[in-house]
C-alpha cells in the first residue's frame, strides 16, 4: 500500500451554500478490465470539491494521492466516512475507509483497509444499521462476492463470507475478455431489496441474468436463491450492469450495458417475503419476485441507412424526487432521461416513457451524480478527462448545461453526502402496506 498524502488547493472562501463532492480517478490503465482513452491521473486519485448549490460551480479543495485506481465510492448513511473500492484485475481489491470533518477544511484520513477477496472490485453496498451492519462487495473480474462486518465506528472488519463464482474465470487477460465479455460470469453490482434488506440482487453481465442471494443478518452468509433473466430469453447479448429499485417499492430498473436498454420489472413484496422464509425447495419462487414488464432503449432510433453508433450504458439512477430514471450512454456520450409513468391509486408497476437525450459535453460518461438536492447533475466524462455540470429540472427532467467543465484525469465516479444510502421513502409516492406480520 502506498502512503496517502493530501494535496491542498488554496482558494477564496465562498459565502453561498455548499455541498461536498468527491470524484475518483483512474491512475493505472494497465490493471483494468477495460481500456480507458483519457489520461492516467498523476496528481491524486480522489478529489474533494465544494459545489455552490446556487450556481453549480465546483471549487477544488484537495486531492488524495496514494490510492490505486479508486473506482467506487460509498458514503456511510450517517457518519462522515467514505468507503473506497480499488479496481485491478491483477490482485484482490481493497476496501479503504476514509474519515473526514465536514465542518472544517479538507481533511481525509484512512481509518481502515480490508481485502475484498476478489479482483476488479466494482460495487459496495451497506446493510441498514440494525444490530449488525454488513458491507457487501462485488468483484467484477472473478465474480466473487464478499461480506464484511462493520464496527460501531463504521470501519470494516475482516471478511465473514466469500462467495465463489458459479463457474471459474477463463479469460487470460484483457484481450481475451474484451473479445467476449460473456464467456463467463461477471457480477457487476449487489443491491438489497428495499422492503426487507435480506435479498441481494446481483446483475451478472456475463450471463444475462440477475442472481438472487439471501443474506443471513446474523452471520453475513449468502445463499443462492435463484436467477432471473434480465430480458426476454432468446434476445441479447444484454449485459446487465446495475439494478435500482423504484421508491414506490413496486418496480426495479436494470440497465443492460451491452444492448443499451433498461429492463423494468415488477417487484412483488409478498413474493420477496415468501422467498426469504422458504426452504431450499421453495427457491424456484425467485421468478415471482421480479417479473419483466418492459424493455426500452436508452438511445434514439437509428435513422434509415445509418449504422448504429457503438454504445454501452454506464450508470442508472432514479431522480431524488422519484419522477425520472437517468442512464448514461458511453459512445453516444449522453444522458437518457426517462419520465416514470405511474398509475395513480394502484399498485401497478410504473413504466418508462421514451427518453430525452442530452449530450454530456465529453467522451464516455462512466458515471454521474445528482447534487444540490437534485437540482444539478455532475457527469464524469472518463475518456475526455472532464466533469460537466448540468442544471436538472426536477419537474420536467430537462438537463441544461451550465457551461461549467472541469479538467479531471479519467474521472470514473462522483459521490455526494446527499447521494448516500439510507435515504427513506419519498413523500407522495405510495408504498405497499405490509403483507402480514410474519414478514
Protein Blocks (a to p, Z undefined) as FASTA:
>chain_A
ZZdddddddddddfbdcddddddddfbfklccbdcfbdcdfebjbdcddddfknopacdf
bdcehiahiabdcddfkbccdddddddfkbccddddddddfkbccddddfbdcdehighi
abdcdddddfbdcdddddfklopacdddddfkopacddfbdcddfbdcfbfbfklmmmom
clbccdfbdcddfklopaccdddfknopacdddddfknopacdebdcdfbdehiacekia
bdcddfklpaccdddfklopaddddddfklmmmmmmpcfklmmmmmmmpccfbdcdfbdc
ddehiacdddddfbdcddfklpaccdddehjopaddddddddehiabdcdddddddddeh
iahifbacdeehhpaccdddfknopacdddddfknopacdehiacddehiabdcdfklpg
hiacdehiacdddfbfkZZ
